[in-house]
Amino acid sequence: MKLWALLFTLLFVAACGRGVPDDARIVVAGDSVMAWNRTQGAAVANVLEQQLGEPVGDVSLPLAQVAGGRGALNIPTQLKNISADWVVLNGGANDISGACDCSSCGAVIDRLISDDARSGAIPTLVNSLRQRGSRVVWADYYTSPRYAGTACEAPYDLLESRLERMAAADDGVSFVDMDDVFSPNDLSLFAGDRVHPSAKGSARIARLVAPAIAR
């Protein structure tokens, strides 16, 4: 019961400040990497709003999955009624961590995105957004200090290669790699758990995403 109470508290606190202003052209969705630091007003969406000088919606939540999760803990459901010019999102880590160990994740990744990047939960979501007229920025994960140099890097490398393939096939989809602005050796970019971003880390992600939208 204590674990469930902790999870409930985490979700309740993380949900504070979520929403989409009526005039927002940009919406951030996804999991805890996007949602972290929201209670301090320093999540990716908060900083992106400052960078671009316009309202940015935020529907991301910790524990959210692409192919699993219920309600707002399912990323496609987060975006079900969203129509925006730009959608910035991530996802897949909770699907992978919840369904496999780091050495046998092929089937999980196939469900997320096929080898040719044309099918799976991620392309289905992205195609749905594109059909609604949204341009998509997919922000791929950084390597965290906790998992750097371990077997856990391999599934994310495979996921990354497929996501890049997906983005290359559609001019309306941009791929940005958080590893371009993160180093697992720089602990100032990470929260105390050495997995999630610090406020400085969230700002780095926002600054990585902003030029893709400004273009």
Phi, psi and omega per residue, in radians:
M1 nan -0.637 -3.132
K2 -1.105 -0.659 3.128
L3 -1.111 -0.791 3.128
W4 -1.110 -0.663 3.107
A5 -1.106 -0.694 3.117
L6 -1.126 -0.777 3.130
L7 -1.108 -0.716 3.115
F8 -1.080 -0.763 3.141
T9 -1.103 -0.741 3.125
L10 -1.043 -0.808 -3.122
L11 -1.180 -0.684 -3.139
F12 -1.098 -0.811 -3.132
V13 -1.154 -0.740 -3.112
A14 -1.161 -0.497 -3.117
A15 -1.276 -0.359 -3.121
C16 -1.051 2.250 3.126
G17 1.556 -0.065 3.089
R18 -1.230 2.573 3.064
G19 2.679 2.994 -3.117
V20 -2.245 1.890 3.073
P21 -1.011 2.616 -3.095
D22 -1.021 -0.552 -3.071
D23 -1.734 0.254 -3.111
A24 -1.363 2.181 3.027
R25 -1.582 -0.233 -3.017
I26 -2.184 2.344 3.124
V27 -2.306 2.334 3.064
V28 -1.764 2.325 3.114
A29 -2.378 2.884 3.087
G30 2.348 -2.589 -2.985
D31 -1.916 -2.733 -2.996
S32 -1.150 -0.432 3.098
V33 -1.069 -0.664 3.091
M34 -1.367 -0.639 -3.008
A35 -1.442 -0.365 -3.016
W36 -1.057 2.492 3.117
N37 1.346 0.186 -3.130
R38 -1.118 -0.676 -3.087
T39 -1.128 -0.365 3.068
Q40 -1.645 0.075 -3.079
G41 1.201 0.507 -3.028
A42 -2.269 0.364 3.071
A43 -1.254 2.986 -3.123
V44 -0.942 -0.804 -3.115
A45 -1.093 -0.673 3.136
N46 -1.082 -0.807 -3.107
V47 -1.261 -0.629 3.110
L48 -1.080 -0.676 3.091
E49 -1.049 -0.760 3.118
Q50 -1.166 -0.712 -3.109
Q51 -1.127 -0.734 -3.034
L52 -1.633 -0.245 3.116
G53 1.188 0.611 3.101
E54 -2.683 2.808 -3.094
P55 -1.089 2.480 3.097
V56 -2.282 2.154 3.066
G57 -1.352 2.758 -3.114
D58 -2.546 2.027 3.113
V59 -2.111 0.200 -3.103
S60 -1.230 2.685 3.125
L61 -2.584 2.503 2.977
P62 -1.009 2.618 3.096
L63 1.306 -0.007 -3.103
A64 -1.185 2.547 3.134
Q65 -2.167 2.834 3.087
V66 -1.515 -0.862 -3.087
A67 -1.689 -0.225 -3.137
G68 -2.207 -2.884 -3.129
G69 1.458 2.641 -3.138
R70 -1.988 2.619 3.112
G71 1.013 -2.356 -3.104
A72 -1.221 -0.150 3.045
L73 -1.438 0.050 2.971
N74 -1.898 2.102 -3.009
I75 -1.117 -0.720 3.040
P76 -1.023 -0.601 3.096
T77 -1.208 -0.629 3.052
Q78 -0.913 -0.620 -3.010
L79 -1.809 0.158 -2.997
K80 -0.980 -0.779 -3.074
N81 -1.896 0.391 -3.083
I82 -1.696 2.232 2.964
S83 -2.186 1.962 -3.083
A84 -2.471 2.703 3.101
D85 -1.127 -0.636 -3.109
W86 -2.328 2.379 3.007
V87 -2.158 2.150 3.098
V88 -1.848 2.167 -3.086
L89 -2.638 2.890 3.024
N90 -2.463 -3.070 3.082
G91 2.661 2.852 3.102
G92 2.065 -0.474 -3.072
A93 -1.112 -0.739 -3.123
N94 -1.265 -0.508 3.022
D95 -1.114 -0.780 -3.101
I96 -1.206 -0.862 -3.070
S97 -1.179 -0.460 -3.106
G98 -1.526 -0.158 -3.006
A99 -2.224 -0.124 -3.112
C100 -2.741 2.888 2.956
D101 -1.633 3.070 -2.966
C102 -1.226 -0.134 -3.074
S103 -1.864 -0.042 -3.082
S104 -2.543 1.076 -3.037
C105 -1.911 0.115 -3.073
G106 -0.977 -0.794 -3.088
A107 -1.169 -0.646 3.126
V108 -1.147 -0.776 -3.139
I109 -1.160 -0.651 3.074
D110 -1.038 -0.641 3.101
R111 -1.204 -0.548 3.110
L112 -1.317 -0.813 -3.106
I113 -2.800 2.232 -3.081
S114 -1.252 2.947 -3.110
D115 -1.061 -0.621 3.109
D116 -1.501 0.012 3.057
A117 1.160 0.337 -3.099
R118 -1.781 -0.306 -3.097
S119 -2.401 2.942 -3.081
G120 1.992 3.003 -3.039
A121 -1.105 -0.637 -3.117
I122 -1.239 -0.912 3.084
P123 -1.045 -0.603 3.091
T124 -1.084 -0.777 3.106
L125 -1.108 -0.846 -3.100
V126 -1.107 -0.733 3.119
N127 -1.095 -0.667 3.101
S128 -1.084 -0.761 3.106
L129 -1.129 -0.716 3.133
R130 -1.122 -0.662 3.113
Q131 -1.152 -0.440 3.076
R132 -1.458 -0.036 3.117
G133 1.662 0.100 -3.137
S134 -1.459 2.498 2.881
R135 -1.611 2.553 -2.983
V136 -2.094 2.352 2.950
V137 -1.999 1.972 3.096
W138 -1.667 2.096 -3.122
A139 -1.739 1.898 -3.093
D140 -1.383 2.638 -3.029
Y141 -1.131 2.645 2.935
Y142 -1.483 2.976 3.012
T143 -1.644 2.086 -3.080
S144 -1.517 2.715 3.130
P145 -1.012 -0.584 -3.092
R146 -1.118 -0.561 -3.016
Y147 -1.985 -0.070 -3.140
A148 -1.043 2.351 3.103
G149 1.356 0.162 3.132
T150 -1.938 3.052 3.109
A151 -1.118 -0.289 -3.119
C152 -1.216 -0.231 3.095
E153 -1.255 -0.540 -3.019
A154 -1.056 -0.841 3.134
P155 -1.045 -0.619 -3.123
Y156 -1.299 -0.529 3.031
D157 -1.134 -0.723 3.116
L158 -1.145 -0.783 3.101
L159 -1.033 -0.778 -3.119
E160 -1.034 -0.783 -3.106
S161 -1.089 -0.645 3.131
R162 -1.279 -0.667 3.097
L163 -1.112 -0.694 3.088
E164 -1.086 -0.678 3.119
R165 -1.113 -0.746 3.111
M166 -1.046 -0.823 -3.100
A167 -1.152 -0.623 -3.113
A168 -1.145 -0.382 -3.090
A169 -1.523 -0.059 -3.061
D170 -2.522 2.044 -3.136
D171 -1.118 -0.305 3.136
G172 -1.525 0.069 3.127
V173 -2.121 2.160 3.088
S174 -1.895 2.474 3.105
F175 -1.973 2.179 3.024
V176 -2.152 2.498 -3.036
D177 -1.943 2.009 -3.137
M178 -1.075 -0.409 3.091
D179 -1.104 -0.305 3.107
D180 -1.219 -0.390 -3.088
V181 -2.163 0.087 3.130
F182 -2.123 2.590 2.945
S183 -2.307 2.298 3.112
P184 -1.123 -0.234 3.123
N185 -1.468 -0.215 -3.133
D186 -1.742 1.611 -3.051
L187 -1.198 -0.258 3.111
S188 -1.194 -0.266 3.140
L189 -1.517 -0.076 -3.005
F190 -2.157 2.611 3.024
A191 -1.211 3.092 -3.088
G192 -1.096 -0.381 3.130
D193 -1.392 -0.083 3.139
R194 1.067 0.456 3.084
V195 -2.215 -0.923 -3.064
H196 -1.479 2.795 -3.124
P197 -1.322 2.551 2.914
S198 -1.302 3.081 3.054
A199 -1.023 -0.664 3.078
K200 -1.105 -0.692 3.119
G201 -1.150 -0.753 3.103
S202 -1.061 -0.677 3.105
A203 -1.124 -0.658 3.096
R204 -1.071 -0.740 -3.141
I205 -1.102 -0.788 3.138
A206 -1.057 -0.740 -3.142
R207 -1.209 -0.448 3.048
L208 -1.250 -0.708 -3.080
V209 -1.321 -0.675 -2.985
A210 -0.912 -0.793 -3.118
P211 -1.112 -0.532 3.114
A212 -1.114 -0.588 3.110
I213 -1.415 -0.732 -3.108
A214 -1.082 -0.536 3.119
R215 -1.123 nan nan
